[in-house]
Amino acid sequence: MKKIAILGSTGSIGRNTLKVIKNLGDEYIPFALSCNTNAAALAEQALTYHPKVIAIVQKESAGILEKKLAGTNIKILYGENALREIVNLEDVDFVLNAIMGSAGFYPTLEAIKKGKDVALANKEALVAYGETIMENASTNNVNIIPVDSEHSAIFQCLNGRQSSDVKKLILTSSGGPFRERPDLNNISLKETLSHPVWNMGEKISVDSATMMNKALEIIEAHFLFNIPGEKISVVIHPECIIHSAVEFIDGSVIALLSTPDMKLPIQYSITYPERKPSLTKTLNLNTISKLTFEDVNLSKFPAINLAYRALEMGGTATAVLNASNEFLVNAFLNKKIRFEDIVKTVEFILNKHIPTLHPSIEQVKDAEQWAKDETKIYLKTKGYKL
């Protein structure tokens, strides 16, 4: 029996994870659930899935949870340290981290140091702290199993092969909601959140529209698979049937195909290395009329080149790129800035940064704060009121 802690259970990945676990049966148990602020949704999940422990970061929500869960034996944890408490529970032997943003780093590191395998849907933590995460995973003999559909595909295509066998990683992208749009001017929030294929949270929907999500995935792939940036490419694939591919040095290419459904990579991260029947609709190749591919328009989507630039700079540069983007996406979601300001501002901040190579955790934190402060200052010089 595998007892699972789901960090970020009320988000899209977390909700799908609970569906997957329910379908898998008694062999997999949602032992602990957590969220940041959504007490009502967390209480509903607790009453439905009966975890032993739940945690919420926002202490002010204590009253809501205690009232809704009165009479149950569910333990409730609160505050900033609640996530660390969950991953440290002796009964938890597997952690799925679906927390949004770089806040997911500390519970990931805590789980690794406890020798617990981690299914990682939190790309930002790996982008900012990739060197630390992967070094600690190696030291503690812990598996970091990617949940993102693209990285799950690469993980499965590699199947334990050495990085020296790899000629190129090929990340696929739907192209987002603006693939066919001639420019990215005067774009509304509603348009940005309308992804043509995937049903995702707001932050990742914005990142998909700017293609910053693919920039982050390039960096994530670099750390996960120990592949240099120049061996990682991106191709637009609107049908989202091929989730990514690996080209090997002998010229062969291995790809993973499936219907687009996040429940499948979520399930594989939980059952790895085993495979189980899933909720995902089987792919019928006879019904696929065509699979199309095209190059990324780098002049329209310059975020892709920022990933390569950050990897070339090294050290804290990837954390700065991520932190500036997080700040800007939040500002856009709150209608404080324009869509077209996001990537332009990230580029300005990245170019201003002098990276610290092989940084400590504290140096990464300092770089993240610097990036957010500088982003705010820059926006104010452009007349924005934040």
NORNOR-V116619 format. One record per residue. N is the residue number from 1. RES is the residue in three letters. PHI is phi in degrees with one decimal (999 if undefined). D_FIRST is the distance of its C-alpha to the first C-alpha in Angstrom with 1 decimal. Layout:
BEGIN
n->N res->RES phi->PHI d_first->D_FIRST
n->N res->RES phi->PHI d_first->D_FIRST
END
This chain:
BEGIN
n->1 res->MET phi->999 d_first->0.0
n->2 res->LYS phi->-105.1 d_first->3.8
n->3 res->LYS phi->-99.1 d_first->6.5
n->4 res->ILE phi->-110.0 d_first->9.6
n->5 res->ALA phi->-100.7 d_first->13.2
n->6 res->ILE phi->-107.6 d_first->15.7
n->7 res->LEU phi->-92.0 d_first->19.2
n->8 res->GLY phi->88.8 d_first->21.8
n->9 res->SER phi->-73.5 d_first->20.0
n->10 res->THR phi->-89.2 d_first->23.4
n->11 res->GLY phi->-81.6 d_first->24.7
n->12 res->SER phi->-59.5 d_first->24.7
n->13 res->ILE phi->-64.1 d_first->21.8
n->14 res->GLY phi->-61.4 d_first->19.7
n->15 res->ARG phi->-63.6 d_first->20.7
n->16 res->ASN phi->-67.0 d_first->19.9
n->17 res->THR phi->-62.1 d_first->16.4
n->18 res->LEU phi->-64.4 d_first->15.8
n->19 res->LYS phi->-63.5 d_first->17.2
n->20 res->VAL phi->-62.7 d_first->15.1
n->21 res->ILE phi->-62.7 d_first->11.8
n->22 res->LYS phi->-60.1 d_first->13.4
n->23 res->ASN phi->-69.7 d_first->14.5
n->24 res->LEU phi->-70.2 d_first->11.3
n->25 res->GLY phi->97.6 d_first->10.1
n->26 res->ASP phi->-69.0 d_first->7.4
n->27 res->GLU phi->-70.8 d_first->4.6
n->28 res->TYR phi->-126.5 d_first->5.7
n->29 res->ILE phi->-119.8 d_first->7.3
n->30 res->PRO phi->-78.2 d_first->10.8
n->31 res->PHE phi->-71.7 d_first->10.9
n->32 res->ALA phi->-142.2 d_first->14.4
n->33 res->LEU phi->-126.4 d_first->17.2
n->34 res->SER phi->-150.0 d_first->20.6
n->35 res->CYS phi->-151.7 d_first->24.0
n->36 res->ASN phi->-88.9 d_first->27.5
n->37 res->THR phi->-134.7 d_first->29.8
n->38 res->ASN phi->-82.1 d_first->28.8
n->39 res->ALA phi->-63.1 d_first->28.1
n->40 res->ALA phi->-62.7 d_first->28.8
n->41 res->ALA phi->-67.5 d_first->26.2
n->42 res->LEU phi->-65.3 d_first->23.5
n->43 res->ALA phi->-63.3 d_first->24.4
n->44 res->GLU phi->-62.5 d_first->24.2
n->45 res->GLN phi->-63.2 d_first->20.7
n->46 res->ALA phi->-62.2 d_first->19.6
n->47 res->LEU phi->-71.9 d_first->21.2
n->48 res->THR phi->-85.2 d_first->19.7
n->49 res->TYR phi->-105.8 d_first->16.0
n->50 res->HIS phi->55.4 d_first->15.9
n->51 res->PRO phi->-70.1 d_first->14.4
n->52 res->LYS phi->-80.8 d_first->14.9
n->53 res->VAL phi->-138.5 d_first->17.1
n->54 res->ILE phi->-130.3 d_first->19.5
n->55 res->ALA phi->-142.8 d_first->22.2
n->56 res->ILE phi->-133.5 d_first->25.5
n->57 res->VAL phi->-71.0 d_first->27.9
n->58 res->GLN phi->-77.1 d_first->31.0
n->59 res->LYS phi->-62.6 d_first->31.9
n->60 res->GLU phi->-63.0 d_first->34.4
n->61 res->SER phi->-88.2 d_first->31.8
n->62 res->ALA phi->-55.8 d_first->30.7
n->63 res->GLY phi->-61.5 d_first->32.9
n->64 res->ILE phi->-63.1 d_first->31.5
n->65 res->LEU phi->-66.1 d_first->27.9
n->66 res->GLU phi->-62.9 d_first->28.9
n->67 res->LYS phi->-69.3 d_first->31.1
n->68 res->LYS phi->-71.6 d_first->28.7
n->69 res->LEU phi->-107.0 d_first->25.7
n->70 res->ALA phi->-59.7 d_first->28.0
n->71 res->GLY phi->90.2 d_first->26.8
n->72 res->THR phi->-95.1 d_first->23.1
n->73 res->ASN phi->-101.6 d_first->20.9
n->74 res->ILE phi->-78.3 d_first->19.8
n->75 res->LYS phi->-80.1 d_first->20.8
n->76 res->ILE phi->-114.9 d_first->23.1
n->77 res->LEU phi->-113.1 d_first->24.0
n->78 res->TYR phi->-130.9 d_first->27.1
n->79 res->GLY phi->94.0 d_first->29.1
n->80 res->GLU phi->-61.5 d_first->29.1
n->81 res->ASN phi->-88.4 d_first->26.8
n->82 res->ALA phi->-62.2 d_first->24.1
n->83 res->LEU phi->-67.8 d_first->22.2
n->84 res->ARG phi->-66.2 d_first->22.3
n->85 res->GLU phi->-61.7 d_first->21.2
n->86 res->ILE phi->-63.4 d_first->18.0
n->87 res->VAL phi->-69.6 d_first->17.0
n->88 res->ASN phi->-87.4 d_first->18.0
n->89 res->LEU phi->-59.6 d_first->15.7
n->90 res->GLU phi->-59.4 d_first->14.1
n->91 res->ASP phi->-74.9 d_first->10.8
n->92 res->VAL phi->-78.9 d_first->10.8
n->93 res->ASP phi->-117.8 d_first->9.6
n->94 res->PHE phi->-153.4 d_first->10.7
n->95 res->VAL phi->-122.2 d_first->14.0
n->96 res->LEU phi->-108.8 d_first->15.7
n->97 res->ASN phi->-102.3 d_first->19.3
n->98 res->ALA phi->-117.5 d_first->21.6
n->99 res->ILE phi->-70.8 d_first->24.3
n->100 res->MET phi->-83.7 d_first->27.8
n->101 res->GLY phi->86.9 d_first->30.2
n->102 res->SER phi->-71.7 d_first->30.4
n->103 res->ALA phi->-62.0 d_first->29.0
n->104 res->GLY phi->-76.1 d_first->25.5
n->105 res->PHE phi->-66.3 d_first->26.5
n->106 res->TYR phi->-62.5 d_first->26.0
n->107 res->PRO phi->-64.2 d_first->22.4
n->108 res->THR phi->-64.1 d_first->21.7
n->109 res->LEU phi->-63.5 d_first->23.6
n->110 res->GLU phi->-61.5 d_first->22.0
n->111 res->ALA phi->-62.9 d_first->18.4
n->112 res->ILE phi->-61.1 d_first->19.9
n->113 res->LYS phi->-65.6 d_first->21.7
n->114 res->LYS phi->-86.6 d_first->18.6
n->115 res->GLY phi->78.1 d_first->17.2
n->116 res->LYS phi->-101.5 d_first->14.5
n->117 res->ASP phi->-62.4 d_first->14.5
n->118 res->VAL phi->-126.1 d_first->16.3
n->119 res->ALA phi->-90.7 d_first->16.7
n->120 res->LEU phi->-110.3 d_first->20.4
n->121 res->ALA phi->-104.3 d_first->22.3
n->122 res->ASN phi->-95.2 d_first->24.8
n->123 res->LYS phi->-68.1 d_first->27.5
n->124 res->GLU phi->-63.7 d_first->30.0
n->125 res->ALA phi->-62.3 d_first->28.3
n->126 res->LEU phi->-71.5 d_first->28.2
n->127 res->VAL phi->-63.4 d_first->31.8
n->128 res->ALA phi->-81.2 d_first->33.1
n->129 res->TYR phi->-122.6 d_first->31.1
n->130 res->GLY phi->-56.8 d_first->30.1
n->131 res->GLU phi->-62.2 d_first->31.7
n->132 res->THR phi->-66.2 d_first->30.0
n->133 res->ILE phi->-62.5 d_first->26.5
n->134 res->MET phi->-71.6 d_first->26.7
n->135 res->GLU phi->-64.7 d_first->28.4
n->136 res->ASN phi->-68.9 d_first->25.8
n->137 res->ALA phi->-62.7 d_first->22.9
n->138 res->SER phi->-66.2 d_first->24.9
n->139 res->THR phi->-61.2 d_first->25.7
n->140 res->ASN phi->-96.7 d_first->22.1
n->141 res->ASN phi->54.3 d_first->20.7
n->142 res->VAL phi->-108.9 d_first->18.5
n->143 res->ASN phi->-85.5 d_first->18.0
n->144 res->ILE phi->-103.2 d_first->19.7
n->145 res->ILE phi->-105.9 d_first->18.6
n->146 res->PRO phi->-71.2 d_first->21.3
n->147 res->VAL phi->-102.3 d_first->20.8
n->148 res->ASP phi->-49.5 d_first->24.5
n->149 res->SER phi->-59.6 d_first->25.4
n->150 res->GLU phi->-68.7 d_first->28.0
n->151 res->HIS phi->-76.3 d_first->26.1
n->152 res->SER phi->-62.8 d_first->23.1
n->153 res->ALA phi->-61.6 d_first->25.7
n->154 res->ILE phi->-64.4 d_first->27.3
n->155 res->PHE phi->-54.5 d_first->24.1
n->156 res->GLN phi->-74.9 d_first->23.5
n->157 res->CYS phi->-66.9 d_first->27.2
n->158 res->LEU phi->-69.2 d_first->27.4
n->159 res->ASN phi->48.0 d_first->24.4
n->160 res->GLY phi->84.9 d_first->25.0
n->161 res->ARG phi->-69.1 d_first->28.8
n->162 res->GLN phi->-72.4 d_first->31.0
n->163 res->SER phi->-63.5 d_first->32.7
n->164 res->SER phi->-68.6 d_first->36.0
n->165 res->ASP phi->-81.5 d_first->35.4
n->166 res->VAL phi->-92.9 d_first->35.4
n->167 res->LYS phi->-90.0 d_first->38.7
n->168 res->LYS phi->-162.6 d_first->37.5
n->169 res->LEU phi->-95.4 d_first->34.5
n->170 res->ILE phi->-118.7 d_first->35.4
n->171 res->LEU phi->-86.5 d_first->33.9
n->172 res->THR phi->-96.2 d_first->34.7
n->173 res->SER phi->-141.9 d_first->35.8
n->174 res->SER phi->-66.6 d_first->36.8
n->175 res->GLY phi->95.1 d_first->39.7
n->176 res->GLY phi->72.0 d_first->38.9
n->177 res->PRO phi->-72.8 d_first->41.2
n->178 res->PHE phi->-115.8 d_first->44.3
n->179 res->ARG phi->-56.6 d_first->44.3
n->180 res->GLU phi->-98.6 d_first->47.5
n->181 res->ARG phi->-78.9 d_first->49.1
n->182 res->PRO phi->-68.0 d_first->52.1
n->183 res->ASP phi->-147.2 d_first->51.6
n->184 res->LEU phi->-113.7 d_first->49.3
n->185 res->ASN phi->-93.5 d_first->52.0
n->186 res->ASN phi->54.7 d_first->52.0
n->187 res->ILE phi->-96.1 d_first->48.4
n->188 res->SER phi->-87.5 d_first->47.0
n->189 res->LEU phi->-64.2 d_first->43.6
n->190 res->LYS phi->-60.2 d_first->43.1
n->191 res->GLU phi->-61.6 d_first->43.7
n->192 res->THR phi->-64.4 d_first->41.4
n->193 res->LEU phi->-84.0 d_first->38.4
n->194 res->SER phi->-98.1 d_first->39.0
n->195 res->HIS phi->-75.8 d_first->36.9
n->196 res->PRO phi->-71.2 d_first->37.8
n->197 res->VAL phi->-126.3 d_first->34.3
n->198 res->TRP phi->-94.0 d_first->31.4
n->199 res->ASN phi->-100.2 d_first->30.7
n->200 res->MET phi->-129.3 d_first->30.0
n->201 res->GLY phi->-69.8 d_first->30.6
n->202 res->GLU phi->-64.0 d_first->34.1
n->203 res->LYS phi->-62.9 d_first->33.9
n->204 res->ILE phi->-70.0 d_first->32.5
n->205 res->SER phi->-66.6 d_first->34.9
n->206 res->VAL phi->-65.5 d_first->37.8
n->207 res->ASP phi->-61.1 d_first->36.5
n->208 res->SER phi->-66.7 d_first->36.3
n->209 res->ALA phi->-67.4 d_first->39.9
n->210 res->THR phi->-85.3 d_first->41.3
n->211 res->MET phi->67.1 d_first->39.1
n->212 res->MET phi->-66.4 d_first->38.1
n->213 res->ASN phi->-59.7 d_first->34.5
n->214 res->LYS phi->-73.4 d_first->35.3
n->215 res->ALA phi->-61.6 d_first->37.1
n->216 res->LEU phi->-63.9 d_first->34.0
n->217 res->GLU phi->-69.4 d_first->32.0
n->218 res->ILE phi->-60.7 d_first->34.6
n->219 res->ILE phi->-66.0 d_first->34.0
n->220 res->GLU phi->-59.4 d_first->30.2
n->221 res->ALA phi->-63.3 d_first->30.5
n->222 res->HIS phi->-56.7 d_first->32.8
n->223 res->PHE phi->-74.3 d_first->30.4
n->224 res->LEU phi->-62.5 d_first->27.2
n->225 res->PHE phi->-112.0 d_first->28.9
n->226 res->ASN phi->56.0 d_first->31.8
n->227 res->ILE phi->-117.9 d_first->34.4
n->228 res->PRO phi->-66.2 d_first->37.7
n->229 res->GLY phi->-55.8 d_first->38.8
n->230 res->GLU phi->-68.0 d_first->41.6
n->231 res->LYS phi->-103.1 d_first->39.1
n->232 res->ILE phi->-121.1 d_first->37.2
n->233 res->SER phi->-123.5 d_first->38.9
n->234 res->VAL phi->-126.9 d_first->38.5
n->235 res->VAL phi->-132.8 d_first->39.6
n->236 res->ILE phi->-78.5 d_first->40.0
n->237 res->HIS phi->-139.5 d_first->38.3
n->238 res->PRO phi->-59.9 d_first->38.8
n->239 res->GLU phi->-73.6 d_first->36.8
n->240 res->CYS phi->56.2 d_first->33.5
n->241 res->ILE phi->-95.0 d_first->32.4
n->242 res->ILE phi->-87.6 d_first->32.3
n->243 res->HIS phi->-90.5 d_first->29.9
n->244 res->SER phi->169.6 d_first->31.2
n->245 res->ALA phi->-150.1 d_first->32.4
n->246 res->VAL phi->-126.5 d_first->33.1
n->247 res->GLU phi->-98.2 d_first->36.6
n->248 res->PHE phi->-99.2 d_first->36.7
n->249 res->ILE phi->-66.5 d_first->39.8
n->250 res->ASP phi->-86.5 d_first->40.7
n->251 res->GLY phi->98.0 d_first->41.2
n->252 res->SER phi->-78.2 d_first->38.2
n->253 res->VAL phi->-125.8 d_first->36.2
n->254 res->ILE phi->-112.0 d_first->32.5
n->255 res->ALA phi->-125.7 d_first->31.4
n->256 res->LEU phi->-111.0 d_first->28.4
n->257 res->LEU phi->-117.1 d_first->29.4
n->258 res->SER phi->-168.0 d_first->27.7
n->259 res->THR phi->-64.9 d_first->28.7
n->260 res->PRO phi->-70.5 d_first->28.5
n->261 res->ASP phi->-157.3 d_first->25.4
n->262 res->MET phi->-64.3 d_first->23.2
n->263 res->LYS phi->-64.3 d_first->20.1
n->264 res->LEU phi->-72.1 d_first->20.1
n->265 res->PRO phi->-65.0 d_first->20.0
n->266 res->ILE phi->-61.3 d_first->17.5
n->267 res->GLN phi->-62.7 d_first->15.1
n->268 res->TYR phi->-64.3 d_first->15.9
n->269 res->SER phi->-64.8 d_first->15.3
n->270 res->ILE phi->-81.5 d_first->11.7
n->271 res->THR phi->-92.1 d_first->11.0
n->272 res->TYR phi->-46.4 d_first->13.6
n->273 res->PRO phi->-91.3 d_first->14.8
n->274 res->GLU phi->-84.5 d_first->13.6
n->275 res->ARG phi->-119.4 d_first->15.4
n->276 res->LYS phi->-131.3 d_first->14.5
n->277 res->PRO phi->-56.1 d_first->17.1
n->278 res->SER phi->-124.7 d_first->18.0
n->279 res->LEU phi->-83.9 d_first->20.3
n->280 res->THR phi->-74.7 d_first->22.8
n->281 res->LYS phi->-63.6 d_first->26.1
n->282 res->THR phi->-65.1 d_first->26.9
n->283 res->LEU phi->-77.6 d_first->29.7
n->284 res->ASN phi->-105.8 d_first->32.9
n->285 res->LEU phi->-62.7 d_first->35.2
n->286 res->ASN phi->-68.1 d_first->38.1
n->287 res->THR phi->-94.4 d_first->38.2
n->288 res->ILE phi->-85.8 d_first->38.3
n->289 res->SER phi->-74.8 d_first->42.0
n->290 res->LYS phi->-164.1 d_first->41.8
n->291 res->LEU phi->-121.9 d_first->39.9
n->292 res->THR phi->-115.6 d_first->42.1
n->293 res->PHE phi->-140.8 d_first->42.1
n->294 res->GLU phi->-153.2 d_first->44.4
n->295 res->ASP phi->-71.0 d_first->45.0
n->296 res->VAL phi->-73.4 d_first->44.1
n->297 res->ASN phi->-79.5 d_first->47.3
n->298 res->LEU phi->-71.0 d_first->47.3
n->299 res->SER phi->-73.9 d_first->50.3
n->300 res->LYS phi->-85.0 d_first->48.6
n->301 res->PHE phi->-122.6 d_first->45.2
n->302 res->PRO phi->-70.4 d_first->46.1
n->303 res->ALA phi->-58.3 d_first->42.6
n->304 res->ILE phi->-59.9 d_first->41.5
n->305 res->ASN phi->-67.6 d_first->44.2
n->306 res->LEU phi->-66.3 d_first->43.2
n->307 res->ALA phi->-63.8 d_first->39.9
n->308 res->TYR phi->-63.7 d_first->41.8
n->309 res->ARG phi->-63.3 d_first->44.3
n->310 res->ALA phi->-64.1 d_first->41.6
n->311 res->LEU phi->-66.3 d_first->40.0
n->312 res->GLU phi->-65.8 d_first->43.6
n->313 res->MET phi->-67.8 d_first->44.3
n->314 res->GLY phi->79.8 d_first->41.1
n->315 res->GLY phi->57.0 d_first->39.8
n->316 res->THR phi->-78.0 d_first->39.7
n->317 res->ALA phi->-61.4 d_first->41.1
n->318 res->THR phi->-67.7 d_first->37.8
n->319 res->ALA phi->-66.8 d_first->36.9
n->320 res->VAL phi->-65.5 d_first->40.3
n->321 res->LEU phi->-56.0 d_first->40.0
n->322 res->ASN phi->-66.6 d_first->36.7
n->323 res->ALA phi->-66.2 d_first->37.9
n->324 res->SER phi->-62.2 d_first->41.2
n->325 res->ASN phi->-63.2 d_first->39.6
n->326 res->GLU phi->-57.0 d_first->37.2
n->327 res->PHE phi->-61.1 d_first->40.3
n->328 res->LEU phi->-69.0 d_first->42.3
n->329 res->VAL phi->-62.5 d_first->39.7
n->330 res->ASN phi->-62.2 d_first->39.4
n->331 res->ALA phi->-64.2 d_first->43.2
n->332 res->PHE phi->-66.5 d_first->43.4
n->333 res->LEU phi->-62.7 d_first->40.9
n->334 res->ASN phi->-93.6 d_first->43.1
n->335 res->LYS phi->59.4 d_first->46.2
n->336 res->LYS phi->-96.4 d_first->47.7
n->337 res->ILE phi->-134.9 d_first->48.3
n->338 res->ARG phi->-89.2 d_first->48.8
n->339 res->PHE phi->-56.9 d_first->46.3
n->340 res->GLU phi->-69.7 d_first->48.6
n->341 res->ASP phi->-78.0 d_first->48.5
n->342 res->ILE phi->-62.2 d_first->44.9
n->343 res->VAL phi->-70.6 d_first->45.0
n->344 res->LYS phi->-60.1 d_first->48.6
n->345 res->THR phi->-72.0 d_first->47.8
n->346 res->VAL phi->-57.6 d_first->44.8
n->347 res->GLU phi->-61.3 d_first->47.1
n->348 res->PHE phi->-61.4 d_first->49.7
n->349 res->ILE phi->-67.1 d_first->47.3
n->350 res->LEU phi->-62.5 d_first->45.8
n->351 res->ASN phi->-66.8 d_first->49.3
n->352 res->LYS phi->-80.9 d_first->50.3
n->353 res->HIS phi->-78.8 d_first->47.5
n->354 res->ILE phi->-107.3 d_first->48.0
n->355 res->PRO phi->-72.0 d_first->44.6
n->356 res->THR phi->-96.1 d_first->43.4
n->357 res->LEU phi->-83.2 d_first->42.0
n->358 res->HIS phi->46.9 d_first->38.8
n->359 res->PRO phi->-75.0 d_first->38.5
n->360 res->SER phi->-77.6 d_first->36.7
n->361 res->ILE phi->-60.6 d_first->34.3
n->362 res->GLU phi->-63.3 d_first->37.3
n->363 res->GLN phi->-69.2 d_first->39.5
n->364 res->VAL phi->-66.5 d_first->37.1
n->365 res->LYS phi->-58.4 d_first->37.0
n->366 res->ASP phi->-62.8 d_first->40.8
n->367 res->ALA phi->-65.3 d_first->41.2
n->368 res->GLU phi->-62.1 d_first->39.0
n->369 res->GLN phi->-65.5 d_first->41.2
n->370 res->TRP phi->-57.0 d_first->44.3
n->371 res->ALA phi->-62.4 d_first->43.3
n->372 res->LYS phi->-67.6 d_first->42.8
n->373 res->ASP phi->-63.5 d_first->46.1
n->374 res->GLU phi->-66.6 d_first->48.1
n->375 res->THR phi->-63.7 d_first->46.7
n->376 res->LYS phi->-63.1 d_first->47.9
n->377 res->ILE phi->-60.9 d_first->51.3
n->378 res->TYR phi->-62.0 d_first->51.8
n->379 res->LEU phi->-64.3 d_first->51.1
n->380 res->LYS phi->-67.0 d_first->53.6
n->381 res->THR phi->-67.1 d_first->56.2
n->382 res->LYS phi->-90.6 d_first->55.7
n->383 res->GLY phi->93.1 d_first->56.5
n->384 res->TYR phi->-82.0 d_first->53.1
n->385 res->LYS phi->-107.2 d_first->52.5
n->386 res->LEU phi->-105.9 d_first->48.9
END
